[in-house]
């Protein structure tokens, strides 16, 4: 909850591709996706260790999506 007189920051829009006007030091889309892929991989291992099958599956799908995004972005950059 926000304190009176303070405004909440808006969530980033879901616009795909291109620069989103990041501030210096924020990193870009590729850096964010790489970070997400790395963290999801660790969470997936944790879910597997504790036999949380549905979470393990969903986190695996999330990791695949992030990896695919990075693969396609790097492929476009080479073209």
N, C-alpha and C positions, 0 to 999 in steps of 0.2 A: 504494500500500500504506500502511496506517496503522501508526503506531508503537505498540508495546505500551502498554497502559493508556489509549489514546485510542480513542474510539468513532467510527465513521463516521456521517456524517449520512445519514438515510434520504432516498430520492428521494420527490418529491411524488407523491401518489396520483393516479390518472387520473380522479378524480371530476369530472364535467362541471358547470359552472354554479355560481353561488353563491360566497360568500367562502370562501377556503381558510385563513383565519386568518393573513393576511400580517402580517409585522412592519412597523412604520412605516418608510417609505422603500423598501420592496420593490417597490412598484408593484402594480398589479392584473393580472388576466387580460388585459384589453384592451390594457394597455401592453405586456405580454409578447408578445402576438400581433402587435401593430403592429411591435415591434422585430424579431421573427422575419421578418415579411413584408419589412421593409426589408433585412435582412441577406441573406435568400434571394435577393432581387432582384439584389443586388450579386454574389452567388456565381453566379447564373444567367448574368449577363453575362460573368463570367470563364470559365465553362464554355463558353459560345458562342464566345468569342474564341479559345479553345484547341481548338475543334472536338471537345469532349467531349459528343457527342450524347446519350448516355443520361443523363449527369448533368444536362445542360441540360434535358432533358425532365422528369426527376424533380424538379428544383428548380422548374421551372415549375408542376408539379402541386402542390408544396408551397406555392408562392406563391398559387395559386388557392384552395387550402384555407384559408390564413390570411386572405386577403381576404374570402372567403365568411363565415368566422367573424365577422370584424369587421362585415360588412354585416348579418348576422343579429342580432348583439348590439345594434347601433345601432338597428335596426328595432324590437326589443323594447323598448328604452328609450324610444322615441317613443310607444309604445302606452300 
